[in-house]
Amino acid sequence: MLAAMSGMEREYIRDRTLEGHESARKRGKTIGGAGVTDDDMLSMALHLRDQEMSLRDIADRLVITTGKKKGQHPSPATVMRMLREHDEQAATAAST
């Protein structure tokens, strides 16, 4: 009985959280942390990718220039996301 009650409570909390996120998006708020990438970082990452370096090696050569993480290296996942978004935008622009 207690397991069923806790499962229902968890679903209720999840639903309320998702509603809060939706409400924040409608008001123009962003969900998540601040972005750490910029145009200079993107151009360097593209240059290093053209030299066939791995994502981990690219991330080790890049440095975050703003915010709380200034001076640190971005994660390989951040580099991959940045490059993927660039490629998607380039493909969209080319097809238009």
C-alpha positions as CSV (number, residue, x, y, z in Angstrom):
1,M,0.0,0.0,0.0
2,L,2.8,2.4,0.9
3,A,4.6,1.6,-2.4
4,A,1.5,2.5,-4.4
5,M,1.1,5.8,-2.5
6,S,4.7,6.7,-3.0
7,G,4.4,5.9,-6.7
8,M,1.4,8.2,-7.0
9,E,3.2,10.9,-5.1
10,R,6.2,10.6,-7.5
11,E,4.0,10.9,-10.5
12,Y,2.3,14.0,-9.0
13,I,5.6,15.7,-8.3
14,R,6.8,14.9,-11.9
15,D,3.6,16.3,-13.4
16,R,3.9,19.5,-11.4
17,T,7.5,19.9,-12.3
18,L,6.7,19.5,-16.0
19,E,3.9,22.0,-15.7
20,G,6.3,24.5,-14.1
21,H,8.8,24.0,-16.9
22,E,6.1,24.6,-19.5
23,S,4.9,27.7,-17.7
24,A,8.4,29.1,-17.6
25,R,9.0,28.4,-21.3
26,K,5.8,30.3,-22.1
27,R,7.1,33.3,-20.1
28,G,10.3,33.2,-22.1
29,K,12.5,31.7,-19.4
30,T,15.2,29.1,-20.3
31,I,15.5,25.8,-18.5
32,G,19.0,24.6,-17.7
33,G,22.4,26.1,-17.2
34,A,24.1,28.9,-19.0
35,G,25.7,28.2,-22.3
36,V,29.5,28.1,-22.4
37,T,30.1,28.1,-26.1
38,D,30.7,31.0,-28.4
39,D,31.5,31.7,-32.0
40,D,35.3,31.6,-31.4
41,M,35.0,28.3,-29.7
42,L,32.9,26.9,-32.6
43,S,35.4,28.1,-35.2
44,M,38.3,26.5,-33.4
45,A,36.3,23.3,-32.9
46,L,35.5,23.2,-36.6
47,H,39.2,23.7,-37.5
48,L,40.2,20.9,-35.1
49,R,37.5,18.6,-36.5
50,D,38.8,19.2,-40.0
51,Q,42.2,17.9,-38.8
52,E,40.3,14.7,-37.7
53,M,40.9,15.1,-34.0
54,S,38.7,13.2,-31.6
55,L,36.0,15.0,-29.6
56,R,38.0,14.4,-26.4
57,D,41.1,16.0,-27.9
58,I,39.1,18.9,-29.2
59,A,37.5,19.5,-25.8
60,D,41.0,19.4,-24.2
61,R,42.2,22.2,-26.5
62,L,39.2,24.5,-26.1
63,V,38.8,26.9,-23.1
64,I,35.6,28.4,-21.8
65,T,35.9,32.2,-21.8
66,T,32.9,33.4,-19.8
67,G,30.8,32.6,-16.8
68,K,31.5,30.5,-13.7
69,K,33.4,27.9,-15.7
70,K,35.8,30.4,-17.2
71,G,39.2,28.9,-17.8
72,Q,37.9,25.3,-17.8
73,H,37.5,22.9,-20.7
74,P,34.1,22.0,-22.1
75,S,33.0,18.4,-22.0
76,P,33.2,16.2,-25.1
77,A,29.4,16.1,-25.0
78,T,29.3,19.9,-25.2
79,V,31.6,19.9,-28.1
80,M,29.6,17.2,-29.9
81,R,26.3,19.2,-29.3
82,M,27.9,22.4,-30.5
83,L,29.2,20.8,-33.7
84,R,25.9,18.9,-34.3
85,E,23.9,22.1,-34.0
86,H,26.2,23.9,-36.4
87,D,25.9,21.0,-38.9
88,E,22.1,21.1,-38.6
89,Q,22.0,24.8,-39.2
90,A,24.3,24.6,-42.1
91,A,22.2,21.8,-43.7
92,T,19.0,23.9,-43.1
93,A,20.6,27.0,-44.7
94,A,21.9,24.9,-47.7
95,S,18.4,23.4,-48.4
96,T,16.7,26.9,-48.3
